[in-house]
Amino acid sequence: MSHANEARMQTLHDTNTNHPSGENIDPELYQLKIQLAAIQEQQRLQTLMIKQFQQQLKVYQQKRNHVENE
């Protein structure tokens, strides 16, 4: 998990447990925010994986083209 999302989730947790009124905020809203943070982290990781795969594919294609041209 990225540092930014860890910090976001910790902030959500702190907000929920230290609400000024002394009560927890709506648990459903809190859970939805946690789920959103998790989905955003998944998207970030998927984007990184896609970039890595594209780079691997590019290198493979370059090697293959080089071999075919010899």
Secondary structure as a PSIPRED ss2 file (coil, helix, strand):
# PSIPRED VFORMAT (PSIPRED V4.0)

   1 M C   1.000  0.000  0.000
   2 S C   1.000  0.000  0.000
   3 H H   0.000  1.000  0.000
   4 A H   0.000  1.000  0.000
   5 N H   0.000  1.000  0.000
   6 E H   0.000  1.000  0.000
   7 A H   0.000  1.000  0.000
   8 R H   0.000  1.000  0.000
   9 M H   0.000  1.000  0.000
  10 Q H   0.000  1.000  0.000
  11 T H   0.000  1.000  0.000
  12 L H   0.000  1.000  0.000
  13 H H   0.000  1.000  0.000
  14 D H   0.000  1.000  0.000
  15 T H   0.000  1.000  0.000
  16 N H   0.000  1.000  0.000
  17 T H   0.000  1.000  0.000
  18 N C   1.000  0.000  0.000
  19 H C   1.000  0.000  0.000
  20 P C   1.000  0.000  0.000
  21 S C   1.000  0.000  0.000
  22 G C   1.000  0.000  0.000
  23 E C   1.000  0.000  0.000
  24 N C   1.000  0.000  0.000
  25 I C   1.000  0.000  0.000
  26 D C   1.000  0.000  0.000
  27 P H   0.000  1.000  0.000
  28 E H   0.000  1.000  0.000
  29 L H   0.000  1.000  0.000
  30 Y H   0.000  1.000  0.000
  31 Q H   0.000  1.000  0.000
  32 L H   0.000  1.000  0.000
  33 K H   0.000  1.000  0.000
  34 I H   0.000  1.000  0.000
  35 Q H   0.000  1.000  0.000
  36 L H   0.000  1.000  0.000
  37 A H   0.000  1.000  0.000
  38 A H   0.000  1.000  0.000
  39 I H   0.000  1.000  0.000
  40 Q H   0.000  1.000  0.000
  41 E H   0.000  1.000  0.000
  42 Q H   0.000  1.000  0.000
  43 Q H   0.000  1.000  0.000
  44 R H   0.000  1.000  0.000
  45 L H   0.000  1.000  0.000
  46 Q H   0.000  1.000  0.000
  47 T H   0.000  1.000  0.000
  48 L H   0.000  1.000  0.000
  49 M H   0.000  1.000  0.000
  50 I H   0.000  1.000  0.000
  51 K H   0.000  1.000  0.000
  52 Q H   0.000  1.000  0.000
  53 F H   0.000  1.000  0.000
  54 Q H   0.000  1.000  0.000
  55 Q H   0.000  1.000  0.000
  56 Q H   0.000  1.000  0.000
  57 L H   0.000  1.000  0.000
  58 K H   0.000  1.000  0.000
  59 V H   0.000  1.000  0.000
  60 Y H   0.000  1.000  0.000
  61 Q H   0.000  1.000  0.000
  62 Q H   0.000  1.000  0.000
  63 K H   0.000  1.000  0.000
  64 R H   0.000  1.000  0.000
  65 N H   0.000  1.000  0.000
  66 H H   0.000  1.000  0.000
  67 V H   0.000  1.000  0.000
  68 E H   0.000  1.000  0.000
  69 N C   1.000  0.000  0.000
  70 E C   1.000  0.000  0.000
